[in-house]
């Protein structure tokens, strides 16, 4: 009997030992159950998180696919009509004389050459621009003023030749346009500046060719866009050499000169074309013949200056380079020579006035071109007077023909305001230019 060999104390001791073992066993089971509960809860939480992430990823993938499709459509739309823009200030960037003389055909030739030159430059220099992109060209200028300058300088025979030229230029290509801004200071500049800003922010405009080498004023505009991402999209076109302030910006911008397209020199209207050598009697005879027949003389102020006759003889008339270049000038010179042979030269050669002489002398230069004396004015006063809507004719000539007049006659001008009003009136070019012989004319010559 094994139990009989144990004492009562021993049995109690063994019982206590067994109770301790049960306690440890229960603790272990309790701990295991607690851990299992925690793991179960964590598993459920992770299962929920996984389901949520799976759903989010699925929705994200669908959204990404949708956005990619929209982006492809947007890029396709934005790349549908890529173009490069050619902006030219036509008052200073003037096409070569030989093309202008051809009128409408010359305009078409100029448009073709310009388009080909731009296309070749894109192919050679601009790798990021599609070679088949469209070329949109805008030329802004005061057509009447520019035509008068070209006519008086002997570039064209008729003043409307330039109009024919730009008609051909505009009609030759769909996206080539000439815009007549009319007379007025900075009209072309303002239009070009606004279009430049608009196109520079247009994603479809991949590049801008900017024809502005003659005007320092455009330096203010270009100074605003010196970031490489912007300067890389601009190329400066050079006609006449770049003005001083624009030269400082050449290092930041690309530039190109199309030599066969634009004049490299400004038209010097202060050095008139000499149609013939001086023939004062002939000039008077031609004027007299014109007055008697009623046919108007050509409106050119670039006629030969009168020279004194020495020893009672006339200098032999020889055609100048301009006469050879300008057939019309040569024909007028021939008419003048023929008239001179029929008319008796007066003792003192003087140009015949178109209407009675006045006590007020008209200032003219050596070539008998009318010039305007300088006016000292205050820019702030000019801006003030400009907004006052005063009648220029009333205050400067005293003979306003409008009754009632839409502008004010009742303001008392100060000396500075009067000078400013004269300055404002001179901003409008005179219709007759430097040929004008009205001593009371208030417009610019």
Sine and cosine of phi, psi and omega as CSV:
sin_phi,cos_phi,sin_psi,cos_psi,sin_omega,cos_omega
0.00,0.00,0.95,-0.32,-0.11,-0.99
-0.94,0.34,-0.57,0.82,-0.06,-1.00
-0.94,0.33,-0.46,0.89,-0.03,-1.00
-0.93,0.37,-0.41,0.91,-0.02,-1.00
-0.98,0.21,-0.22,0.98,0.00,-1.00
-0.99,-0.12,0.60,-0.80,0.08,-1.00
-0.99,0.14,0.17,-0.98,0.00,-1.00
-0.89,0.45,-0.62,0.79,0.01,-1.00
-0.91,0.41,-0.64,0.76,-0.01,-1.00
-0.90,0.44,-0.64,0.77,0.00,-1.00
-0.90,0.44,-0.70,0.71,0.05,-1.00
-0.86,0.51,-0.63,0.78,0.00,-1.00
-0.89,0.45,-0.68,0.73,0.00,-1.00
-0.91,0.41,-0.60,0.80,0.03,-1.00
-0.89,0.46,-0.68,0.74,0.02,-1.00
-0.89,0.45,-0.62,0.79,0.03,-1.00
-0.90,0.44,-0.66,0.75,0.00,-1.00
-0.91,0.41,-0.63,0.78,0.06,-1.00
-0.87,0.48,-0.62,0.78,0.04,-1.00
-0.90,0.43,-0.63,0.77,0.02,-1.00
-0.90,0.43,-0.66,0.75,0.04,-1.00
-0.89,0.46,-0.60,0.80,0.01,-1.00
-0.90,0.43,-0.71,0.70,0.03,-1.00
-0.89,0.45,-0.62,0.79,0.02,-1.00
-0.91,0.42,-0.69,0.72,0.01,-1.00
-0.90,0.43,-0.64,0.77,0.04,-1.00
-0.88,0.48,-0.68,0.73,0.01,-1.00
-0.89,0.46,-0.71,0.70,0.00,-1.00
-0.89,0.46,-0.67,0.74,0.01,-1.00
-0.88,0.48,-0.68,0.73,0.01,-1.00
-0.90,0.43,-0.68,0.73,0.00,-1.00
-0.89,0.46,-0.67,0.74,0.01,-1.00
-0.90,0.43,-0.64,0.77,0.02,-1.00
-0.90,0.45,-0.70,0.71,0.04,-1.00
-0.89,0.46,-0.63,0.78,0.01,-1.00
-0.89,0.45,-0.64,0.77,0.04,-1.00
-0.88,0.47,-0.70,0.71,0.02,-1.00
-0.88,0.47,-0.71,0.71,0.01,-1.00
-0.89,0.45,-0.62,0.79,0.02,-1.00
-0.91,0.43,-0.69,0.72,0.03,-1.00
-0.90,0.44,-0.68,0.73,0.03,-1.00
-0.89,0.46,-0.64,0.77,0.01,-1.00
-0.89,0.45,-0.68,0.74,0.03,-1.00
-0.90,0.44,-0.65,0.76,0.02,-1.00
-0.90,0.43,-0.69,0.72,0.01,-1.00
-0.92,0.39,-0.56,0.83,0.06,-1.00
-0.89,0.45,-0.66,0.75,0.04,-1.00
-0.91,0.42,-0.69,0.73,0.03,-1.00
-0.88,0.48,-0.66,0.75,0.00,-1.00
-0.90,0.44,-0.68,0.73,0.03,-1.00
-0.88,0.47,-0.66,0.75,0.01,-1.00
-0.91,0.41,-0.69,0.72,0.01,-1.00
-0.91,0.42,-0.63,0.78,0.02,-1.00
-0.89,0.46,-0.70,0.71,0.03,-1.00
-0.91,0.42,-0.66,0.75,0.00,-1.00
-0.90,0.44,-0.68,0.73,0.01,-1.00
-0.90,0.44,-0.64,0.77,0.01,-1.00
-0.90,0.44,-0.70,0.72,0.02,-1.00
-0.92,0.39,-0.61,0.79,0.03,-1.00
-0.90,0.43,-0.65,0.76,0.03,-1.00
-0.90,0.44,-0.68,0.74,0.03,-1.00
-0.90,0.45,-0.66,0.75,0.01,-1.00
-0.92,0.40,-0.64,0.77,0.02,-1.00
-0.89,0.45,-0.70,0.72,0.04,-1.00
-0.88,0.48,-0.65,0.76,0.02,-1.00
-0.90,0.44,-0.70,0.72,0.00,-1.00
-0.91,0.41,-0.62,0.78,0.03,-1.00
-0.90,0.44,-0.63,0.78,0.05,-1.00
-0.91,0.42,-0.67,0.75,0.04,-1.00
-0.91,0.42,-0.62,0.78,0.02,-1.00
-0.91,0.42,-0.66,0.75,0.04,-1.00
-0.89,0.46,-0.66,0.75,0.03,-1.00
-0.91,0.41,-0.66,0.75,0.00,-1.00
-0.90,0.43,-0.70,0.71,0.03,-1.00
-0.89,0.45,-0.64,0.77,0.03,-1.00
-0.89,0.46,-0.63,0.77,0.02,-1.00
-0.93,0.37,-0.69,0.72,-0.05,-1.00
-0.94,0.33,-0.45,0.89,0.03,-1.00
-1.00,-0.08,0.15,0.99,-0.06,-1.00
-0.92,0.40,-0.67,0.74,-0.02,-1.00
-0.77,-0.64,0.91,0.41,0.04,-1.00
-0.93,0.38,0.53,-0.85,0.00,-1.00
-0.48,-0.87,0.34,-0.94,0.20,-0.98
-0.92,-0.39,0.53,-0.85,-0.07,-1.00
-0.94,-0.35,0.67,-0.74,0.09,-1.00
-0.88,-0.47,0.94,-0.35,-0.01,-1.00
-0.94,-0.34,0.85,-0.53,-0.10,-1.00
-0.78,-0.62,0.79,-0.62,0.16,-0.99
-1.00,0.10,0.99,-0.14,-0.12,-0.99
-0.94,0.33,-0.19,0.98,0.05,-1.00
-0.94,0.34,-0.41,0.91,-0.01,-1.00
-0.84,-0.54,-0.50,0.87,0.08,-1.00
-1.00,-0.02,1.00,-0.03,-0.13,-0.99
-0.96,-0.29,0.70,-0.72,-0.01,-1.00
-0.92,0.39,0.32,-0.95,-0.05,-1.00
-0.86,0.50,0.54,-0.84,-0.09,-1.00
-0.84,0.55,-0.68,0.74,-0.11,-0.99
-0.88,0.47,-0.57,0.82,0.03,-1.00
-0.97,0.26,-0.63,0.78,0.01,-1.00
-0.89,0.46,-0.63,0.78,-0.02,-1.00
-0.88,0.47,-0.44,0.90,-0.04,-1.00
-0.98,0.18,-0.05,1.00,0.05,-1.00
0.91,0.40,-0.77,-0.64,-0.09,-1.00
-0.88,0.47,-0.66,0.75,0.03,-1.00
-0.91,0.42,-0.60,0.80,0.06,-1.00
-0.91,0.42,-0.58,0.81,0.06,-1.00
-0.90,0.44,-0.67,0.75,0.05,-1.00
-0.90,0.43,-0.65,0.76,0.02,-1.00
-0.90,0.45,-0.68,0.74,0.00,-1.00
-0.89,0.45,-0.67,0.75,0.01,-1.00
-0.90,0.44,-0.66,0.75,0.01,-1.00
-0.90,0.43,-0.72,0.70,0.00,-1.00
-0.90,0.43,-0.65,0.76,0.01,-1.00
-0.91,0.43,-0.70,0.71,0.03,-1.00
-0.87,0.49,-0.68,0.73,0.01,-1.00
-0.92,0.40,-0.65,0.76,0.00,-1.00
-0.90,0.43,-0.67,0.74,0.03,-1.00
-0.90,0.43,-0.68,0.73,-0.01,-1.00
-0.88,0.47,-0.67,0.74,0.01,-1.00
-0.91,0.41,-0.64,0.77,0.00,-1.00
-0.90,0.43,-0.66,0.75,0.04,-1.00
-0.87,0.49,-0.70,0.71,-0.04,-1.00
-0.90,0.43,-0.59,0.81,-0.09,-1.00
-1.00,0.03,-0.56,0.83,-0.19,-0.98
-0.91,-0.41,-0.46,0.89,-0.16,-0.99
-0.93,-0.37,1.00,0.02,-0.04,-1.00
-0.94,0.34,-0.43,0.90,-0.07,-1.00
-1.00,0.03,0.06,1.00,0.00,-1.00
-0.93,-0.36,0.75,-0.66,0.01,-1.00
-0.90,0.44,0.72,-0.69,-0.07,-1.00
-0.93,0.37,-0.35,0.94,-0.02,-1.00
-0.98,-0.19,0.25,0.97,-0.02,-1.00
-0.94,0.35,0.33,-0.94,-0.03,-1.00
-0.98,0.22,0.45,-0.89,0.03,-1.00
-0.90,-0.44,0.91,-0.41,0.02,-1.00
-0.96,-0.27,0.85,-0.52,-0.09,-1.00
-0.87,-0.50,0.73,-0.68,0.09,-1.00
-0.78,-0.63,0.82,-0.58,0.09,-1.00
-0.91,-0.40,0.84,-0.54,-0.01,-1.00
-0.92,-0.38,0.75,-0.66,0.01,-1.00
-0.28,-0.96,0.30,-0.95,0.16,-0.99
-1.00,0.06,0.99,-0.15,-0.14,-0.99
-0.87,0.49,-0.72,0.70,-0.05,-1.00
-0.90,0.44,-0.72,0.70,0.00,-1.00
-0.91,0.42,-0.67,0.74,-0.01,-1.00
-0.93,0.37,-0.63,0.78,0.02,-1.00
-0.89,0.45,-0.63,0.77,0.01,-1.00
-0.91,0.42,-0.66,0.75,0.02,-1.00
-0.90,0.44,-0.69,0.72,0.00,-1.00
-0.90,0.43,-0.61,0.79,0.00,-1.00
-0.93,0.36,-0.73,0.68,-0.06,-1.00
-0.94,0.34,-0.43,0.90,0.02,-1.00
-1.00,0.05,-0.01,1.00,0.07,-1.00
1.00,0.08,0.13,0.99,0.01,-1.00
-0.93,0.37,-0.64,0.77,-0.01,-1.00
-0.83,-0.55,0.38,-0.92,0.00,-1.00
-1.00,0.09,-0.50,0.87,-0.01,-1.00
-0.80,-0.59,0.57,-0.82,-0.04,-1.00
-0.93,0.38,-0.40,0.92,-0.01,-1.00
-1.00,0.02,0.08,1.00,0.05,-1.00
-0.90,0.45,-0.62,0.79,0.00,-1.00
-0.91,0.41,-0.60,0.80,0.07,-1.00
-0.88,0.47,-0.68,0.74,0.06,-1.00
-0.88,0.47,-0.65,0.76,-0.02,-1.00
-0.86,0.50,-0.76,0.65,-0.05,-1.00
-0.96,0.26,-0.38,0.92,0.13,-0.99
-0.91,0.42,-0.69,0.72,0.06,-1.00
-0.91,0.41,-0.62,0.79,0.02,-1.00
-0.88,0.47,-0.72,0.69,-0.03,-1.00
-0.94,0.34,-0.61,0.79,-0.07,-1.00
-0.99,0.16,-0.21,0.98,-0.09,-1.00
-0.97,0.24,-0.54,0.84,-0.04,-1.00
-0.68,-0.73,0.54,-0.84,-0.10,-0.99
-0.89,0.46,-0.64,0.77,-0.10,-0.99
-0.98,-0.18,0.26,0.96,0.07,-1.00
-0.97,-0.24,0.85,-0.52,-0.06,-1.00
-0.70,-0.72,0.60,-0.80,0.20,-0.98
-0.95,-0.32,0.73,-0.68,-0.03,-1.00
-0.89,-0.46,0.87,-0.48,0.05,-1.00
-1.00,0.09,0.94,-0.34,-0.05,-1.00
-1.00,0.07,-0.15,0.99,-0.01,-1.00
0.97,0.24,0.05,-1.00,-0.02,-1.00
-0.96,0.29,0.42,-0.91,0.02,-1.00
0.70,-0.71,0.58,-0.82,-0.05,-1.00
-0.95,0.32,0.75,-0.66,0.15,-0.99
0.91,0.42,0.30,0.95,0.01,-1.00
-0.92,0.40,-0.72,0.70,0.03,-1.00
-0.91,0.42,-0.66,0.75,-0.01,-1.00
-0.85,0.53,-0.72,0.70,-0.06,-1.00
-0.91,0.42,-0.68,0.74,-0.01,-1.00
-0.92,0.40,-0.69,0.72,-0.01,-1.00
-0.90,0.43,-0.66,0.75,-0.02,-1.00
-0.87,0.49,-0.73,0.69,-0.02,-1.00
-0.92,0.40,-0.65,0.76,0.02,-1.00
-0.93,0.37,-0.59,0.81,0.06,-1.00
-0.86,0.51,-0.74,0.67,0.00,-1.00
-0.89,0.45,-0.66,0.75,-0.02,-1.00
-0.90,0.43,-0.70,0.71,-0.07,-1.00
-0.97,0.25,-0.48,0.88,0.02,-1.00
-0.91,0.41,-0.46,0.89,0.03,-1.00
-0.99,-0.10,0.06,1.00,0.01,-1.00
-1.00,-0.01,0.86,-0.50,-0.05,-1.00
-0.89,0.46,-0.53,0.85,-0.03,-1.00
-0.96,0.28,-0.36,0.93,0.04,-1.00
-0.99,0.13,0.97,-0.26,-0.10,-0.99
-0.99,0.11,-0.37,0.93,-0.03,-1.00
-0.31,-0.95,0.47,-0.88,0.03,-1.00
-0.82,-0.58,0.82,-0.57,0.15,-0.99
-0.99,-0.16,0.87,-0.49,-0.20,-0.98
-0.91,-0.42,0.94,-0.33,-0.01,-1.00
-1.00,-0.05,1.00,-0.09,-0.14,-0.99
-0.53,-0.85,0.38,0.93,-0.20,-0.98
-0.91,0.41,-0.28,0.96,-0.11,-0.99
-1.00,0.00,-0.15,0.99,-0.20,-0.98
-0.80,-0.60,0.91,-0.41,0.05,-1.00
-0.88,0.47,-0.39,0.92,-0.05,-1.00
-0.86,0.51,-0.48,0.88,-0.01,-1.00
-0.96,0.29,-0.22,0.98,0.06,-1.00
-0.89,0.46,-0.57,0.82,0.03,-1.00
-0.87,0.49,-0.63,0.77,-0.01,-1.00
-0.93,0.36,-0.74,0.67,-0.09,-1.00
-0.93,0.37,-0.47,0.88,0.02,-1.00
-0.90,0.44,-0.33,0.95,0.00,-1.00
-0.98,0.18,-0.23,0.97,-0.11,-0.99
-0.79,-0.61,0.97,0.26,-0.04,-1.00
-0.95,-0.32,0.07,1.00,0.05,-1.00
-0.94,0.33,0.67,-0.75,-0.02,-1.00
-0.82,0.57,-0.56,0.83,0.00,-1.00
-0.91,0.42,-0.40,0.92,0.02,-1.00
-0.99,-0.11,-0.68,0.73,-0.03,-1.00
-0.90,0.43,-0.46,0.89,0.02,-1.00
-0.93,0.36,-0.26,0.97,-0.01,-1.00
-0.98,-0.18,0.17,0.99,-0.06,-1.00
-0.79,-0.61,0.74,-0.67,0.12,-0.99
-0.82,-0.58,0.78,-0.62,-0.01,-1.00
-1.00,0.05,0.78,-0.62,0.08,-1.00
-1.00,0.02,0.70,-0.71,-0.01,-1.00
-0.94,-0.34,0.83,-0.56,0.16,-0.99
-0.96,-0.29,-1.00,-0.02,0.20,-0.98
-0.94,0.34,0.36,-0.93,-0.02,-1.00
-0.83,0.56,0.55,-0.84,-0.02,-1.00
-0.86,0.51,0.68,-0.73,0.07,-1.00
-0.93,0.38,0.26,-0.97,-0.19,-0.98
-0.81,0.59,-0.76,0.65,-0.06,-1.00
-0.94,0.35,-0.50,0.86,0.04,-1.00
-0.96,0.29,-0.50,0.87,0.04,-1.00
-0.88,0.47,-0.55,0.83,0.01,-1.00
-0.91,0.42,-0.38,0.92,-0.05,-1.00
-0.99,-0.11,-0.07,1.00,-0.08,-1.00
-0.89,0.45,-0.50,0.87,0.00,-1.00
-0.93,0.37,-0.39,0.92,-0.04,-1.00
-1.00,-0.06,-0.29,0.96,-0.05,-1.00
-0.83,-0.56,0.47,-0.88,0.17,-0.98
-0.97,0.24,0.47,-0.88,0.03,-1.00
-0.61,-0.79,0.45,-0.90,-0.01,-1.00
-0.50,-0.86,0.52,-0.86,0.05,-1.00
-0.83,-0.56,0.84,-0.54,0.09,-1.00
-0.99,-0.11,1.00,-0.04,-0.19,-0.98
-0.87,0.49,-0.54,0.84,-0.06,-1.00
-1.00,0.08,0.06,1.00,-0.08,-1.00
-0.95,-0.32,-0.74,0.68,-0.15,-0.99
-0.89,-0.45,0.51,-0.86,0.05,-1.00
-0.88,0.47,0.62,-0.78,0.04,-1.00
-1.00,-0.07,-0.14,0.99,0.00,-1.00
-0.77,-0.64,0.55,-0.84,0.06,-1.00
-0.95,0.32,0.45,-0.89,0.09,-1.00
-0.97,0.25,0.86,-0.51,-0.04,-1.00
-1.00,-0.05,1.00,-0.08,-0.03,-1.00
-0.97,0.23,-0.17,0.99,0.04,-1.00
-0.99,0.10,-0.17,0.99,0.09,-1.00
-0.90,-0.44,1.00,0.05,-0.14,-0.99
-0.92,0.40,0.44,-0.90,0.07,-1.00
-0.94,0.34,0.73,-0.68,0.02,-1.00
-1.00,-0.03,0.98,-0.20,-0.03,-1.00
-0.91,0.41,-0.69,0.73,0.08,-1.00
-0.56,-0.83,0.13,-0.99,0.14,-0.99
-0.95,0.33,0.21,-0.98,-0.18,-0.98
-0.91,0.41,0.81,-0.58,0.05,-1.00
-0.70,-0.71,0.98,0.21,-0.08,-1.00
-0.86,0.50,-0.69,0.73,-0.01,-1.00
-0.90,0.44,-0.62,0.79,-0.01,-1.00
-0.89,0.45,-0.67,0.74,0.00,-1.00
-0.88,0.48,-0.65,0.76,0.03,-1.00
-0.92,0.38,-0.64,0.77,-0.01,-1.00
-0.90,0.43,-0.67,0.75,0.03,-1.00
-0.88,0.47,-0.67,0.74,0.01,-1.00
-0.90,0.44,-0.68,0.74,0.00,-1.00
-0.90,0.44,-0.66,0.75,0.02,-1.00
-0.90,0.44,-0.64,0.77,0.01,-1.00
-0.91,0.41,-0.67,0.74,-0.02,-1.00
-0.90,0.44,-0.61,0.79,-0.04,-1.00
-0.96,0.28,-0.54,0.84,-0.03,-1.00
-1.00,0.07,-0.30,0.95,0.00,-1.00
1.00,0.03,-0.12,0.99,0.00,-1.00
-0.99,0.16,0.72,-0.69,-0.05,-1.00
-0.95,0.30,0.52,-0.85,0.12,-0.99
-0.97,0.26,0.40,-0.91,0.07,-1.00
-0.90,0.44,0.66,-0.75,-0.07,-1.00
-0.99,0.11,0.94,0.34,0.07,-1.00
-0.82,-0.57,0.79,-0.62,0.01,-1.00
-1.00,-0.01,-0.05,1.00,-0.07,-1.00
-1.00,-0.04,0.83,0.56,0.08,-1.00
-1.00,-0.06,0.27,-0.96,-0.08,-1.00
-0.90,0.43,0.68,-0.73,0.06,-1.00
-0.93,0.37,0.48,-0.88,0.02,-1.00
-0.97,0.26,0.69,-0.72,0.01,-1.00
-0.86,-0.51,0.58,-0.81,0.04,-1.00
-0.91,0.41,0.56,-0.83,0.00,-1.00
-1.00,-0.07,0.78,-0.62,-0.02,-1.00
-0.95,-0.30,0.59,-0.80,0.05,-1.00
0.86,0.52,0.42,0.91,0.08,-1.00
0.93,0.36,0.26,0.97,-0.02,-1.00
-0.85,-0.53,0.38,-0.92,0.02,-1.00
-0.99,-0.10,0.58,-0.82,0.15,-0.99
-0.93,0.37,0.55,-0.83,-0.03,-1.00
-0.94,0.34,0.78,-0.62,-0.03,-1.00
-0.96,0.27,0.82,-0.57,0.08,-1.00
-0.79,-0.61,0.71,-0.71,-0.02,-1.00
-0.93,0.38,0.62,-0.78,0.04,-1.00
-1.00,0.06,0.05,-1.00,0.05,-1.00
-0.87,0.49,-0.60,0.80,-0.01,-1.00
-0.92,0.39,-0.56,0.83,0.01,-1.00
-0.92,0.40,-0.63,0.78,0.04,-1.00
-0.91,0.41,-0.64,0.77,-0.01,-1.00
-0.93,0.36,-0.55,0.83,-0.12,-0.99
-0.91,-0.41,0.99,-0.14,-0.02,-1.00
-0.84,0.55,-0.58,0.81,-0.01,-1.00
-0.91,0.41,-0.63,0.78,0.04,-1.00
-0.89,0.45,-0.63,0.78,0.01,-1.00
-0.90,0.43,-0.63,0.77,0.00,-1.00
-0.91,0.41,-0.64,0.77,0.06,-1.00
-0.92,0.39,-0.59,0.80,0.05,-1.00
-0.90,0.44,-0.65,0.76,0.03,-1.00
-0.89,0.46,-0.66,0.75,0.03,-1.00
-0.88,0.47,-0.66,0.75,0.00,-1.00
-0.90,0.43,-0.65,0.76,0.00,-1.00
-0.91,0.43,-0.69,0.72,0.00,-1.00
-0.89,0.45,-0.66,0.75,0.02,-1.00
-0.92,0.40,-0.56,0.83,-0.01,-1.00
-0.91,0.41,-0.55,0.83,0.01,-1.00
-0.94,0.35,-0.39,0.92,-0.02,-1.00
-1.00,-0.08,-0.37,0.93,-0.09,-1.00
-0.98,-0.18,0.56,-0.83,0.06,-1.00
-0.99,0.12,0.80,-0.60,-0.03,-1.00
-0.92,0.39,0.72,-0.70,0.05,-1.00
-0.95,0.31,0.35,-0.94,-0.03,-1.00
-0.86,0.51,-0.67,0.74,-0.02,-1.00
-0.85,-0.53,0.94,-0.34,-0.05,-1.00
-0.93,0.36,0.87,-0.50,0.05,-1.00
-0.72,-0.69,0.61,-0.80,0.05,-1.00
-0.93,0.38,0.69,-0.72,-0.03,-1.00
-0.98,0.20,0.82,-0.57,0.03,-1.00
-0.95,0.33,0.51,-0.86,-0.02,-1.00
-0.98,0.20,-0.33,0.95,0.11,-0.99
-0.53,-0.85,0.21,-0.98,-0.17,-0.98
-0.78,0.63,0.58,-0.82,-0.01,-1.00
-0.92,0.38,0.47,-0.88,0.02,-1.00
-0.86,-0.52,0.25,-0.97,-0.01,-1.00
-0.95,0.30,-0.32,0.95,-0.01,-1.00
-1.00,0.00,0.90,-0.45,-0.04,-1.00
-0.98,0.19,0.56,-0.83,0.03,-1.00
-0.99,-0.16,0.86,-0.51,0.00,-1.00
-0.92,0.38,0.72,-0.69,0.00,-1.00
-0.67,-0.74,0.39,-0.92,0.05,-1.00
-1.00,0.01,-0.13,-0.99,-0.06,-1.00
-0.88,0.47,-0.43,0.90,-0.02,-1.00
-1.00,-0.06,0.24,0.97,0.02,-1.00
0.91,0.42,0.39,0.92,0.10,-0.99
-1.00,0.04,0.66,-0.75,0.03,-1.00
-0.94,0.35,0.68,-0.74,0.05,-1.00
-0.80,-0.60,0.44,-0.90,0.00,-1.00
-0.99,-0.17,0.81,-0.59,0.06,-1.00
-0.88,0.47,0.55,-0.84,0.00,-1.00
-0.91,0.41,0.50,-0.86,0.02,-1.00
-0.85,-0.52,0.75,-0.67,0.09,-1.00
-1.00,0.01,0.86,-0.52,-0.08,-1.00
-0.62,-0.79,0.30,-0.95,0.04,-1.00
-0.96,-0.27,0.82,-0.58,-0.07,-1.00
-0.87,0.50,-0.62,0.78,0.00,-1.00
-0.92,0.40,-0.61,0.79,0.03,-1.00
-0.93,0.37,-0.60,0.80,0.05,-1.00
-0.86,0.50,-0.72,0.69,0.02,-1.00
-0.89,0.45,-0.59,0.81,0.02,-1.00
-0.92,0.38,-0.74,0.67,-0.04,-1.00
-0.92,0.40,-0.55,0.84,-0.01,-1.00
-0.85,0.52,-0.53,0.85,-0.05,-1.00
-1.00,-0.04,0.06,1.00,-0.07,-1.00
-1.00,-0.02,-0.16,0.99,0.06,-1.00
0.82,0.57,0.81,0.59,0.03,-1.00
-1.00,-0.03,0.42,-0.91,0.02,-1.00
-1.00,0.10,0.94,-0.33,-0.01,-1.00
-0.88,0.48,-0.67,0.74,-0.07,-1.00
-0.90,0.43,-0.65,0.76,-0.03,-1.00
-0.92,0.40,-0.74,0.67,-0.11,-0.99
-0.98,0.20,-0.48,0.88,-0.10,-1.00
-0.98,-0.20,-0.44,0.90,0.02,-1.00
-0.91,-0.41,-0.53,0.85,0.00,-1.00
0.98,0.18,0.31,0.95,-0.04,-1.00
-0.65,-0.76,0.76,0.65,0.03,-1.00
-0.89,0.46,0.78,-0.63,-0.08,-1.00
-1.00,-0.07,-0.03,1.00,-0.06,-1.00
-1.00,-0.05,0.75,-0.66,0.03,-1.00
-0.59,-0.81,0.97,-0.25,0.05,1.00
-0.99,0.14,0.43,-0.90,0.04,-1.00
-1.00,-0.08,0.63,-0.78,-0.04,-1.00
-0.99,0.17,-0.11,0.99,0.01,-1.00
-0.92,-0.39,0.34,-0.94,-0.13,-0.99
-0.96,0.27,0.67,-0.74,0.10,-0.99
-0.91,-0.41,-0.04,1.00,-0.26,-0.97
-0.95,-0.31,0.32,0.95,-0.02,-1.00
-0.98,-0.20,0.64,-0.77,0.03,-1.00
-1.00,-0.10,0.93,-0.36,-0.08,-1.00
-0.99,0.12,0.64,-0.77,0.17,-0.99
-0.99,0.14,0.10,-0.99,-0.01,-1.00
-0.89,0.47,-0.69,0.73,0.02,-1.00
-0.92,0.39,-0.63,0.78,0.01,-1.00
-0.92,0.38,-0.59,0.81,0.04,-1.00
-0.91,0.41,-0.68,0.74,0.05,-1.00
-0.89,0.45,-0.62,0.79,0.02,-1.00
-0.92,0.39,-0.63,0.78,0.02,-1.00
-0.91,0.42,-0.63,0.78,0.08,-1.00
-0.88,0.47,-0.65,0.76,0.02,-1.00
-0.89,0.45,-0.68,0.74,0.00,-1.00
-0.90,0.43,-0.66,0.75,0.00,-1.00
-0.89,0.45,-0.59,0.81,-0.01,-1.00
-0.94,0.33,-0.27,0.96,0.04,-1.00
-0.93,0.38,-0.30,0.95,0.07,-1.00
-1.00,-0.08,0.88,-0.47,-0.04,-1.00
-0.93,0.38,0.63,-0.78,0.05,-1.00
-0.93,0.38,0.64,-0.77,-0.02,-1.00
-0.86,0.50,-0.58,0.81,-0.05,-1.00
-1.00,-0.02,-0.04,1.00,0.05,-1.00
0.87,0.49,-0.57,-0.82,-0.03,-1.00
-0.98,0.22,0.04,1.00,0.10,-0.99
-1.00,0.08,-0.21,0.98,-0.09,-1.00
-0.86,0.50,0.72,-0.69,0.02,-1.00
-0.83,-0.56,0.43,0.90,0.10,-1.00
-1.00,0.01,0.93,-0.36,-0.06,-1.00
-0.90,0.43,-0.31,0.95,-0.01,-1.00
-0.99,-0.16,0.13,0.99,-0.03,-1.00
-0.89,0.45,0.71,-0.70,-0.09,-1.00
-0.97,-0.24,-0.06,1.00,-0.12,-0.99
-1.00,-0.05,0.09,-1.00,-0.11,-0.99
-0.99,0.14,0.64,-0.77,0.02,-1.00
-0.85,-0.52,0.00,0.00,0.00,0.00
